[in-house]
Amino acid sequence: MNEKTKTMLGYIGIGLAAALISGAAVWAIMNGQAADEMARAETAEKQVQELEAEVEGLASSLDSLQAAAAAAASSDAIANTDAEPEDPEPSSTEDGRHFCYIREVVNETGTTMITVDYADMLTGDEAAAAAAAAGQESPPPNDFFITNVNPLLREFPVRSGIDVTLRTSADGTDPEGYTVPLGQWQDFFVGMSPGMEIVQQVPYWIEIEDDVVVLIEEQYIP
């Protein structure tokens, strides 16, 4: 083998070695990139799993909130069953005697109409228990306690020509009471007689027959 051939074979060997080295380098780089890609894929999969868990948790929380909101709405509907209407209800109650506050007195087509707010005047043990529940002195002074927990208003016509029994006047109170015609009492109520506006604030007993008020009597308060 001559020198020229040896030289050529040497060059070929060096070239093959360089190619092998380059191939090995490329293979190593590709393997490294593949490992990196696999690591990133695993990380992404974990993040997706974590996000799915968070979404499931949020969905569960939303379900709980919706259930609580539905329950609250149901409770509000029950609690507001007796809420005050925009306008007083027409008379729809049993005949008899009722304790109340009178909120309005008007004339409608020649008939006196009163709007009433029923209340309860309790005495004895009932008064003591109600006062304690309201955080008031118990037993209450003078052994009575007035509660008014239902804001529902009712409207009734008043029989014409009746007298109204009062126990307050511009000069104070009169336990025995005195009577005034219905029209005069209405004048007191709407403020046409100075000093008698008190009749708007005192409690009354009314008596109803066939959905018509036939008696109005102020309750004496010591």
CYANA upper distance limits for C-alpha pairs under 8 A (distance plus 0.5 A):
  1 MET  CA      5 THR  CA      6.84
  1 MET  CA      6 LYS  CA      7.31
  2 ASN  CA      6 LYS  CA      6.92
  3 GLU  CA      7 THR  CA      6.58
  4 LYS  CA      8 MET  CA      6.75
  5 THR  CA      9 LEU  CA      6.67
  6 LYS  CA     10 GLY  CA      6.61
  7 THR  CA     11 TYR  CA      6.81
  8 MET  CA     12 ILE  CA      6.71
  9 LEU  CA     13 GLY  CA      6.60
 10 GLY  CA     14 ILE  CA      6.65
 11 TYR  CA     15 GLY  CA      6.62
 12 ILE  CA     16 LEU  CA      6.67
 13 GLY  CA     17 ALA  CA      6.59
 14 ILE  CA     18 ALA  CA      6.61
 15 GLY  CA     19 ALA  CA      6.60
 16 LEU  CA     20 LEU  CA      6.57
 17 ALA  CA     21 ILE  CA      6.56
 18 ALA  CA     22 SER  CA      6.52
 19 ALA  CA     23 GLY  CA      6.46
 20 LEU  CA     24 ALA  CA      6.53
 21 ILE  CA     25 ALA  CA      6.62
 22 SER  CA     26 VAL  CA      6.62
 23 GLY  CA     27 TRP  CA      6.51
 24 ALA  CA     28 ALA  CA      6.58
 25 ALA  CA     29 ILE  CA      6.65
 26 VAL  CA     30 MET  CA      6.52
 27 TRP  CA     31 ASN  CA      6.47
 28 ALA  CA     32 GLY  CA      6.54
 29 ILE  CA     33 GLN  CA      6.64
 30 MET  CA     34 ALA  CA      6.50
 31 ASN  CA     35 ALA  CA      6.61
 32 GLY  CA     36 ASP  CA      6.65
 33 GLN  CA     37 GLU  CA      6.55
 34 ALA  CA     38 MET  CA      6.59
 35 ALA  CA     39 ALA  CA      6.62
 36 ASP  CA     40 ARG  CA      6.65
 37 GLU  CA     41 ALA  CA      6.52
 38 MET  CA     42 GLU  CA      6.64
 39 ALA  CA     43 THR  CA      6.68
 40 ARG  CA     44 ALA  CA      6.56
 41 ALA  CA     45 GLU  CA      6.59
 42 GLU  CA     46 LYS  CA      6.73
 43 THR  CA     47 GLN  CA      6.74
 44 ALA  CA     48 VAL  CA      6.66
 45 GLU  CA     49 GLN  CA      6.69
 46 LYS  CA     50 GLU  CA      6.64
 47 GLN  CA     51 LEU  CA      6.60
 48 VAL  CA     52 GLU  CA      6.58
 49 GLN  CA     53 ALA  CA      6.72
 50 GLU  CA     54 GLU  CA      6.74
 51 LEU  CA     55 VAL  CA      6.59
 52 GLU  CA     56 GLU  CA      6.66
 53 ALA  CA     57 GLY  CA      6.68
 54 GLU  CA     58 LEU  CA      6.63
 55 VAL  CA     59 ALA  CA      6.55
 56 GLU  CA     60 SER  CA      6.65
 57 GLY  CA     61 SER  CA      6.68
 58 LEU  CA     62 LEU  CA      6.52
 59 ALA  CA     63 ASP  CA      6.66
 60 SER  CA     64 SER  CA      6.79
 61 SER  CA     65 LEU  CA      6.66
 62 LEU  CA     66 GLN  CA      6.54
 63 ASP  CA     67 ALA  CA      6.62
 64 SER  CA     68 ALA  CA      6.62
 65 LEU  CA     69 ALA  CA      6.50
 66 GLN  CA     70 ALA  CA      6.58
 67 ALA  CA     71 ALA  CA      6.68
 68 ALA  CA     72 ALA  CA      6.55
 69 ALA  CA     73 ALA  CA      6.54
 70 ALA  CA     74 SER  CA      6.67
 71 ALA  CA     75 SER  CA      6.67
 72 ALA  CA     76 ASP  CA      6.56
 73 ALA  CA     77 ALA  CA      6.62
 74 SER  CA     78 ILE  CA      6.85
 75 SER  CA     79 ALA  CA      6.50
 76 ASP  CA     80 ASN  CA      6.36
 77 ALA  CA     81 THR  CA      6.76
 82 ASP  CA    150 ASN  CA      6.88
 82 ASP  CA    151 PRO  CA      7.42
 82 ASP  CA    152 LEU  CA      6.54
 83 ALA  CA    150 ASN  CA      8.01
 83 ALA  CA    151 PRO  CA      6.70
 83 ALA  CA    152 LEU  CA      6.70
 84 GLU  CA    151 PRO  CA      5.79
 84 GLU  CA    152 LEU  CA      5.20
 84 GLU  CA    153 LEU  CA      7.13
 85 PRO  CA     89 GLU  CA      8.00
 85 PRO  CA    152 LEU  CA      7.41
 85 PRO  CA    153 LEU  CA      8.02
 87 ASP  CA    153 LEU  CA      8.49
 88 PRO  CA    115 THR  CA      7.44
 88 PRO  CA    152 LEU  CA      8.12
 88 PRO  CA    153 LEU  CA      5.49
 88 PRO  CA    154 ARG  CA      5.63
 88 PRO  CA    155 GLU  CA      6.32
 89 GLU  CA    153 LEU  CA      6.83
 89 GLU  CA    154 ARG  CA      5.39
 89 GLU  CA    155 GLU  CA      6.52
 90 PRO  CA    154 ARG  CA      6.45
 90 PRO  CA    155 GLU  CA      5.64
 90 PRO  CA    156 PHE  CA      7.24
 91 SER  CA    154 ARG  CA      6.49
 91 SER  CA    155 GLU  CA      6.04
 91 SER  CA    156 PHE  CA      5.90
 91 SER  CA    211 ASP  CA      6.52
 92 SER  CA    154 ARG  CA      8.46
 92 SER  CA    211 ASP  CA      7.70
 93 THR  CA    211 ASP  CA      7.78
 94 GLU  CA    208 ILE  CA      8.34
 94 GLU  CA    211 ASP  CA      8.27
 95 ASP  CA    207 GLU  CA      7.82
 95 ASP  CA    208 ILE  CA      5.36
 95 ASP  CA    209 GLU  CA      5.67
 95 ASP  CA    210 ASP  CA      6.87
 95 ASP  CA    211 ASP  CA      7.10
 96 GLY  CA    207 GLU  CA      5.85
 96 GLY  CA    208 ILE  CA      5.69
 96 GLY  CA    209 GLU  CA      7.27
 97 ARG  CA    205 TRP  CA      7.17
 97 ARG  CA    206 ILE  CA      6.16
 97 ARG  CA    207 GLU  CA      4.80
 97 ARG  CA    208 ILE  CA      6.96
 98 HIS  CA    118 TYR  CA      7.65
 98 HIS  CA    205 TRP  CA      6.04
 98 HIS  CA    206 ILE  CA      5.87
 98 HIS  CA    207 GLU  CA      6.79
 99 PHE  CA    118 TYR  CA      6.51
 99 PHE  CA    119 ALA  CA      6.33
 99 PHE  CA    120 ASP  CA      6.81
 99 PHE  CA    121 MET  CA      7.68
 99 PHE  CA    203 PRO  CA      7.78
 99 PHE  CA    204 TYR  CA      6.39
 99 PHE  CA    205 TRP  CA      5.10
 99 PHE  CA    206 ILE  CA      7.08
100 CYS  CA    116 VAL  CA      6.74
100 CYS  CA    117 ASP  CA      5.86
100 CYS  CA    118 TYR  CA      4.66
100 CYS  CA    119 ALA  CA      5.50
100 CYS  CA    120 ASP  CA      8.02
100 CYS  CA    203 PRO  CA      6.31
100 CYS  CA    204 TYR  CA      5.92
100 CYS  CA    205 TRP  CA      6.70
100 CYS  CA    206 ILE  CA      7.93
101 TYR  CA    116 VAL  CA      6.20
101 TYR  CA    117 ASP  CA      5.66
101 TYR  CA    118 TYR  CA      6.93
101 TYR  CA    119 ALA  CA      7.63
101 TYR  CA    201 GLN  CA      7.89
101 TYR  CA    202 VAL  CA      7.37
101 TYR  CA    203 PRO  CA      5.33
101 TYR  CA    204 TYR  CA      6.41
102 ILE  CA    114 ILE  CA      7.31
102 ILE  CA    115 THR  CA      6.39
102 ILE  CA    116 VAL  CA      4.98
102 ILE  CA    117 ASP  CA      6.79
102 ILE  CA    200 GLN  CA      7.36
102 ILE  CA    201 GLN  CA      8.46
102 ILE  CA    203 PRO  CA      7.84
102 ILE  CA    204 TYR  CA      7.75
103 ARG  CA    114 ILE  CA      7.96
103 ARG  CA    115 THR  CA      5.97
103 ARG  CA    116 VAL  CA      6.17
103 ARG  CA    117 ASP  CA      7.41
103 ARG  CA    200 GLN  CA      7.54
104 GLU  CA    114 ILE  CA      6.12
104 GLU  CA    115 THR  CA      5.58
104 GLU  CA    116 VAL  CA      7.89
105 VAL  CA    112 THR  CA      7.46
105 VAL  CA    113 MET  CA      6.27
105 VAL  CA    114 ILE  CA      5.10
105 VAL  CA    115 THR  CA      7.10
105 VAL  CA    186 GLN  CA      7.16
105 VAL  CA    189 PHE  CA      7.76
105 VAL  CA    190 VAL  CA      8.05
106 VAL  CA    112 THR  CA      6.29
106 VAL  CA    113 MET  CA      5.85
106 VAL  CA    114 ILE  CA      7.08
107 ASN  CA    111 THR  CA      5.91
107 ASN  CA    112 THR  CA      5.06
107 ASN  CA    113 MET  CA      6.48
108 GLU  CA    112 THR  CA      6.87
108 GLU  CA    113 MET  CA      7.30
111 THR  CA    157 PRO  CA      7.12
111 THR  CA    158 VAL  CA      7.59
111 THR  CA    160 SER  CA      7.80
112 THR  CA    157 PRO  CA      6.37
112 THR  CA    158 VAL  CA      6.00
112 THR  CA    159 ARG  CA      8.28
112 THR  CA    160 SER  CA      7.92
113 MET  CA    155 GLU  CA      7.27
113 MET  CA    156 PHE  CA      6.13
113 MET  CA    157 PRO  CA      4.91
113 MET  CA    158 VAL  CA      6.40
114 ILE  CA    155 GLU  CA      6.15
114 ILE  CA    156 PHE  CA      6.05
114 ILE  CA    157 PRO  CA      6.90
114 ILE  CA    158 VAL  CA      7.61
115 THR  CA    153 LEU  CA      6.97
115 THR  CA    154 ARG  CA      6.00
115 THR  CA    155 GLU  CA      4.81
115 THR  CA    156 PHE  CA      7.05
116 VAL  CA    153 LEU  CA      6.17
116 VAL  CA    154 ARG  CA      5.81
116 VAL  CA    155 GLU  CA      6.74
116 VAL  CA    156 PHE  CA      8.45
117 ASP  CA    151 PRO  CA      7.19
117 ASP  CA    152 LEU  CA      6.93
117 ASP  CA    153 LEU  CA      5.50
117 ASP  CA    154 ARG  CA      7.10
118 TYR  CA    148 ASN  CA      7.63
118 TYR  CA    150 ASN  CA      7.93
118 TYR  CA    152 LEU  CA      8.23
118 TYR  CA    153 LEU  CA      8.06
119 ALA  CA    146 ILE  CA      7.56
119 ALA  CA    147 THR  CA      6.39
119 ALA  CA    148 ASN  CA      5.06
119 ALA  CA    149 VAL  CA      7.91
119 ALA  CA    150 ASN  CA      8.01
120 ASP  CA    146 ILE  CA      6.08
120 ASP  CA    147 THR  CA      5.76
120 ASP  CA    148 ASN  CA      6.87
121 MET  CA    127 ALA  CA      8.48
121 MET  CA    144 PHE  CA      7.20
121 MET  CA    145 PHE  CA      6.31
121 MET  CA    146 ILE  CA      4.96
121 MET  CA    147 THR  CA      7.08
122 LEU  CA    126 GLU  CA      6.34
122 LEU  CA    127 ALA  CA      5.21
122 LEU  CA    144 PHE  CA      5.95
122 LEU  CA    145 PHE  CA      5.66
122 LEU  CA    146 ILE  CA      6.58
122 LEU  CA    147 THR  CA      8.25
123 THR  CA    127 ALA  CA      5.06
123 THR  CA    128 ALA  CA      8.02
123 THR  CA    143 ASP  CA      6.13
123 THR  CA    144 PHE  CA      4.95
123 THR  CA    145 PHE  CA      6.93
124 GLY  CA    128 ALA  CA      6.88
124 GLY  CA    143 ASP  CA      6.55
124 GLY  CA    144 PHE  CA      7.51
125 ASP  CA    129 ALA  CA      6.58
125 ASP  CA    139 PRO  CA      8.49
126 GLU  CA    130 ALA  CA      6.59
127 ALA  CA    131 ALA  CA      6.50
127 ALA  CA    139 PRO  CA      7.53
127 ALA  CA    140 PRO  CA      7.40
127 ALA  CA    143 ASP  CA      7.37
127 ALA  CA    144 PHE  CA      6.06
127 ALA  CA    145 PHE  CA      5.51
127 ALA  CA    146 ILE  CA      8.36
128 ALA  CA    132 ALA  CA      6.66
128 ALA  CA    138 SER  CA      5.50
128 ALA  CA    139 PRO  CA      4.87
128 ALA  CA    140 PRO  CA      6.56
128 ALA  CA    143 ASP  CA      8.21
128 ALA  CA    144 PHE  CA      8.49
128 ALA  CA    145 PHE  CA      8.12
129 ALA  CA    133 ALA  CA      6.67
129 ALA  CA    138 SER  CA      7.85
129 ALA  CA    139 PRO  CA      8.32
130 ALA  CA    134 ALA  CA      6.71
130 ALA  CA    145 PHE  CA      7.73
130 ALA  CA    147 THR  CA      8.24
131 ALA  CA    135 GLY  CA      6.77
131 ALA  CA    136 GLN  CA      5.43
131 ALA  CA    137 GLU  CA      6.72
131 ALA  CA    138 SER  CA      6.06
131 ALA  CA    139 PRO  CA      7.56
131 ALA  CA    140 PRO  CA      6.91
131 ALA  CA    145 PHE  CA      7.04
132 ALA  CA    136 GLN  CA      6.04
132 ALA  CA    137 GLU  CA      7.10
132 ALA  CA    138 SER  CA      5.95
132 ALA  CA    139 PRO  CA      8.27
136 GLN  CA    140 PRO  CA      7.94
137 GLU  CA    141 PRO  CA      8.10
139 PRO  CA    143 ASP  CA      7.05
140 PRO  CA    144 PHE  CA      6.65
140 PRO  CA    145 PHE  CA      6.93
142 ASN  CA    222 PRO  CA      8.04
156 PHE  CA    211 ASP  CA      7.30
156 PHE  CA    212 VAL  CA      6.61
156 PHE  CA    213 VAL  CA      7.04
157 PRO  CA    211 ASP  CA      8.18
157 PRO  CA    212 VAL  CA      5.88
157 PRO  CA    213 VAL  CA      6.70
158 VAL  CA    212 VAL  CA      6.19
158 VAL  CA    213 VAL  CA      5.11
158 VAL  CA    214 VAL  CA      6.82
159 ARG  CA    212 VAL  CA      6.87
159 ARG  CA    213 VAL  CA      6.48
159 ARG  CA    214 VAL  CA      5.98
160 SER  CA    182 LEU  CA      8.11
161 GLY  CA    181 PRO  CA      7.70
161 GLY  CA    182 LEU  CA      7.13
162 ILE  CA    181 PRO  CA      7.02
162 ILE  CA    182 LEU  CA      6.40
162 ILE  CA    214 VAL  CA      7.52
162 ILE  CA    215 LEU  CA      7.69
163 ASP  CA    179 THR  CA      6.45
163 ASP  CA    180 VAL  CA      5.95
163 ASP  CA    181 PRO  CA      4.96
163 ASP  CA    182 LEU  CA      5.77
163 ASP  CA    215 LEU  CA      8.21
163 ASP  CA    216 ILE  CA      8.19
164 VAL  CA    179 THR  CA      5.87
164 VAL  CA    180 VAL  CA      5.91
164 VAL  CA    181 PRO  CA      6.63
164 VAL  CA    182 LEU  CA      6.34
164 VAL  CA    185 TRP  CA      7.30
164 VAL  CA    215 LEU  CA      7.56
164 VAL  CA    216 ILE  CA      5.73
164 VAL  CA    217 GLU  CA      6.41
165 THR  CA    177 GLY  CA      6.83
165 THR  CA    178 TYR  CA      6.06
165 THR  CA    179 THR  CA      4.85
165 THR  CA    180 VAL  CA      7.10
165 THR  CA    216 ILE  CA      6.96
165 THR  CA    217 GLU  CA      5.10
165 THR  CA    218 GLU  CA      6.50
166 LEU  CA    177 GLY  CA      5.93
166 LEU  CA    178 TYR  CA      6.01
166 LEU  CA    179 THR  CA      6.52
166 LEU  CA    180 VAL  CA      8.08
166 LEU  CA    217 GLU  CA      6.77
166 LEU  CA    218 GLU  CA      5.59
167 ARG  CA    173 THR  CA      6.10
167 ARG  CA    174 ASP  CA      5.30
167 ARG  CA    175 PRO  CA      6.29
167 ARG  CA    176 GLU  CA      7.47
167 ARG  CA    177 GLY  CA      4.93
167 ARG  CA    178 TYR  CA      7.02
167 ARG  CA    218 GLU  CA      6.62
167 ARG  CA    219 GLN  CA      7.76
167 ARG  CA    220 TYR  CA      6.45
168 THR  CA    172 GLY  CA      6.24
168 THR  CA    173 THR  CA      4.77
168 THR  CA    174 ASP  CA      6.38
168 THR  CA    177 GLY  CA      8.22
168 THR  CA    198 ILE  CA      8.09
168 THR  CA    199 VAL  CA      7.94
168 THR  CA    220 TYR  CA      8.48
169 SER  CA    173 THR  CA      6.53
169 SER  CA    174 ASP  CA      8.05
169 SER  CA    195 GLY  CA      8.28
169 SER  CA    196 MET  CA      6.84
169 SER  CA    198 ILE  CA      8.48
170 ALA  CA    195 GLY  CA      5.53
170 ALA  CA    196 MET  CA      6.11
174 ASP  CA    178 TYR  CA      8.27
175 PRO  CA    220 TYR  CA      6.61
180 VAL  CA    184 GLN  CA      6.79
180 VAL  CA    185 TRP  CA      6.79
181 PRO  CA    185 TRP  CA      6.84
182 LEU  CA    186 GLN  CA      6.71
183 GLY  CA    187 ASP  CA      6.82
184 GLN  CA    188 PHE  CA      6.82
185 TRP  CA    189 PHE  CA      6.68
186 GLN  CA    190 VAL  CA      6.77
187 ASP  CA    191 GLY  CA      6.82
187 ASP  CA    192 MET  CA      5.66
187 ASP  CA    193 SER  CA      7.08
188 PHE  CA    192 MET  CA      6.25
188 PHE  CA    193 SER  CA      5.79
188 PHE  CA    194 PRO  CA      8.44
188 PHE  CA    196 MET  CA      5.95
188 PHE  CA    197 GLU  CA      6.58
188 PHE  CA    199 VAL  CA      7.39
189 PHE  CA    196 MET  CA      7.87
189 PHE  CA    197 GLU  CA      6.39
189 PHE  CA    198 ILE  CA      8.47
189 PHE  CA    199 VAL  CA      6.36
189 PHE  CA    200 GLN  CA      6.15
190 VAL  CA    197 GLU  CA      7.88
191 GLY  CA    196 MET  CA      7.57
191 GLY  CA    197 GLU  CA      6.05
193 SER  CA    197 GLU  CA      7.95
197 GLU  CA    201 GLN  CA      8.32
198 ILE  CA    202 VAL  CA      7.18
202 VAL  CA    218 GLU  CA      7.46
202 VAL  CA    219 GLN  CA      7.81
203 PRO  CA    218 GLU  CA      6.55
203 PRO  CA    219 GLN  CA      6.12
204 TYR  CA    216 ILE  CA      7.21
204 TYR  CA    217 GLU  CA      5.95
204 TYR  CA    218 GLU  CA      4.75
204 TYR  CA    219 GLN  CA      5.63
205 TRP  CA    215 LEU  CA      8.29
205 TRP  CA    216 ILE  CA      6.44
205 TRP  CA    217 GLU  CA      5.64
205 TRP  CA    218 GLU  CA      6.68
205 TRP  CA    219 GLN  CA      7.02
206 ILE  CA    213 VAL  CA      7.11
206 ILE  CA    214 VAL  CA      7.99
206 ILE  CA    215 LEU  CA      5.81
206 ILE  CA    216 ILE  CA      5.17
206 ILE  CA    217 GLU  CA      6.86
207 GLU  CA    213 VAL  CA      6.16
207 GLU  CA    214 VAL  CA      6.22
207 GLU  CA    215 LEU  CA      5.47
207 GLU  CA    216 ILE  CA      7.36
208 ILE  CA    212 VAL  CA      5.81
208 ILE  CA    213 VAL  CA      4.97
208 ILE  CA    214 VAL  CA      6.33
208 ILE  CA    215 LEU  CA      7.81
209 GLU  CA    213 VAL  CA      6.94
209 GLU  CA    214 VAL  CA      7.14
